[in-house]
Amino acid sequence: MPASADALRAALRAHADPRDADGARRFFKTGPGEYGEGDVFIGVRVPATRKVAERFAALPLDQVDELLASPVHEERLAALFILNRRSELAARPRTRDEETQRTIVELYLRAVRGGRVNNWDLVDASAEYIVGRWLLDRPRDLLIELAAADSLWERRVALLSTFAFIKAGDPSTTLELVERLLPDRRDLLQKASGWMLREVGKRVDRAVLTGFLDRHAAAMGRTALSYATEHLDPAERAGYRALR
């Protein structure tokens, strides 16, 4: 079957299970007023979605963009896995292709700003691998712009993109964004902020994390503070949490 968006859709549907679709709709909060309201699931599990995306890794980018516009969650996720892979290939030092990488980032940002990367799993599966990878050796004004948006998902993309920097040993942008977003008490932002802070402590320097907490713990939301302090010693963790 030729590589096309329709062929990928057919491949995904071969793995679809209505029981898994029902569970996914509950898990990803698709009910009225919930953060994933109206999202459509066909019941394809993530490992199967990854395998399908691998088969279609060479799909033309206009076809990937078509999938990102799909109402079906798993189709959008498969499209993001394809973009991750293409971004990785374009960023390899020996075969670096900045034009392709830039095109992928621009396509991705259109999808984010257009409300098509619109659940936490979609953001978490893509932001660091597309935007974070692109900005590793570039100015990071884009992330300040995303963090200033009202959109929950744009803000989460900003935070999760910094995971690439944390893994490279640079926590500076993470700390800046978390500080900017301290007043945002939305649960999925709280969790993302606390998660990234925790990773700073685990992967970069515990003292950097505790220094941030010394300055800001009293102003943090309970959820963010709980996530950020998970791997601290019990007494130290209790001390910071008592500040709330």
N, C-alpha and C positions, 0 to 999 in steps of 0.2 A: 504494500500500500504506500503511495507517495507520501512524503512528509508534508503534512498540512495540519491546520488547526482542527479540521473535521476528523482526520485520522487519529489525532491525539485524543479527541473527545471519545471516539469509538473505543480506543484502547483503555481509557479510564473506565468506561461503562462496563467493560468486560470484568472489572474488579468490583463493581458496585454491589452493595448489600443494603437493602432497605432497613434492616435492623441497625446497622452501623450509622445510617443516615439519621435515624430517629435519635440515637444517642448523641451524635454530633450536634444536632439542633439544640438539644438541651445543654450540652457542655459549653457550646459557644454562644449561649444566651441569645437566641434568635427570636424570642418572644416579643410581644408589644412592649415598647419602652425600654427594652434591654439593649446593650451596646451592639449586639449583632443582629438587631431586628431585621427580619425579612431575608436573611442570607439563606441560600439554597444549598443543600448538601445532597449528594447522591450516595454517600456511604463508601468512599474509597479511603482506606487507611493510608497513613503517611508513607510507610515503606513502599507500598505499591505505587503510590503517586510518584515517589522518587524514581522508581524503576522505569515507569512510563516516561518521565521527563528525560531520563538518560537516553532512552531510545530515540527521543525527538530533540536531542541536544542541538542539532544543526538546523532546526526549524527557522525559516526566515523571520527576521525581527518584526515585520509587519503582521505575521501570523501570531507571533508571541503577543503582540499588542492586542490583537483580536481576542485572544484568550483572556488577557487581563480585563477586558471589557465584559466578560461572561458573567451572568448572574450565579453561575455554579462555583462554589468555593474551591472545590478541588481542581477545577480548570485554572483558576487564578493562581493557586498554589503551584501547580505544575509549571505554569509560565514563569513564576519567580525562581523555581529551581533551575530552569533553563537559563535565565538571566544570570544567576549566580555562577553557573558553569562557564558561560561565555565571558563574563567579567573576569573570572579567574584566568582563563586562557589569554585574554587580552592584556592582563597585568603582568604576565611572566616576564622577568627581566630580559631573557634572550630573544623573545619574540614580542616585545611590548608593542601594543597597538593602541595608542592613546585616543585616536579618533573613534575606534570601535567602543572603547571603554566610555568615552564621553557620550556617545550615542545611547549606550545602555543606561547610563545614569540619567540622561534626559528623559528617556522613555519611562524609566522607573518613577521619576519625580512627577511626570504627568499623571501617572497612575495613582500615586500617593495623593497628589493635590486634587485629583478628580474623584477621590473617595472610593478607589477600587482596591487599594491595599488597606483593608478596613476591618481587620480583626488582629488580635495580638499575635496569633500564630503566623499570620502572613508577614507582619512586621518583623517578628523575631527571626523568621527564616530567611530574611533578605537584607535588612538594613545594613548590617556590618559588612556583608559580603559584596554589596554593590556600592553604597554611598561611603561606608567606612573605608573600604579598600581604596576607592578613588581619592579620598581626602588624606590618606596617610602622609603624603609628602606635599600637600597643598594647603592653602589657607582654608579655614573652617568657617568662614562667614555664613555659608549655606546652612550650617547647623543652628546658628543663632537665629537665622530667619525662620527655619522650621519650628524651632522652640518658641518663637514669638507668635506663631499661628494659634488660633483658637482650637483648631482640630486636635482632638485626642491623638489621632493616628499620626499626624505630622510631628507632634511633640514626642511621641514614642519612637518614631523613626529617628529623630535627632538623638535621643538618648541611646538607643540601641546601636546606632552607627558608631558610637564611641567605644563599643566593645572591641573593635578592631584596633583602636589606639591603646586601650588597656593591655591587650595581648602583646602589643609592641613595646610595652613598658612606659607609656605616656598617659597619665591620668588627668592631665590639666584640663582638657576640654570636658571630660566627664564632670569634674568638680564644678566647673563654671556653669554648665547646663543645669546640674542638680540644684545649685544655689539659685539660679534664675527661676526654677520651677518649684521652689519650696512652697509657694502659696497654693499650688494646684493640688487639691485634695481628691481628685478623681482616682478611684482605686487602681486602675491599670497604669496610671502615671506614678502613683505611690510605689507600686510594686516594681516598676522599671527603675525608678530612682534608687530605691533600696538595693535592688539586685546589682546595679552597676557599681554602687558604692561598695557593696560586699566584695565584688570582683576586684576592685582597686586594692582592698585590704589583702585579698588572697594572692593576687597575681603580681602586684607591684610593690606595695610597702604597707604593712599594717600601720605604721606610724602616720602615713598620709591619711588613711581612713580615720584613725582616732583624732588626728589634728582637725580634720573637717568636723567630726562629731563634737569635739570640744567647743568649736565655734558655733555650730548650728543645731545641735540635737534638740535644744529647747524649742526651736521654731519648726521642727520637722513634724510631719504627720506620723501618727502611731504606726501605720503600716510600713511606711518607708523606713522608719527607725528600726522596726522589728526585723525587716529584711537585712538592713545594713549591718546589724549587730549579731547576726546568727552565729558567726564563727568566732566571736570573741569569747574570752574566758567568762564563765557564768557571773562572777562578781562584777566584772567590768560591764558586761551586757546589762545586768540589772541596774547598775549605776546610771548608764545612759538612758535606759528606758524609764527610770524614775523621774527624769527631767521633764517628761511629758505628763 
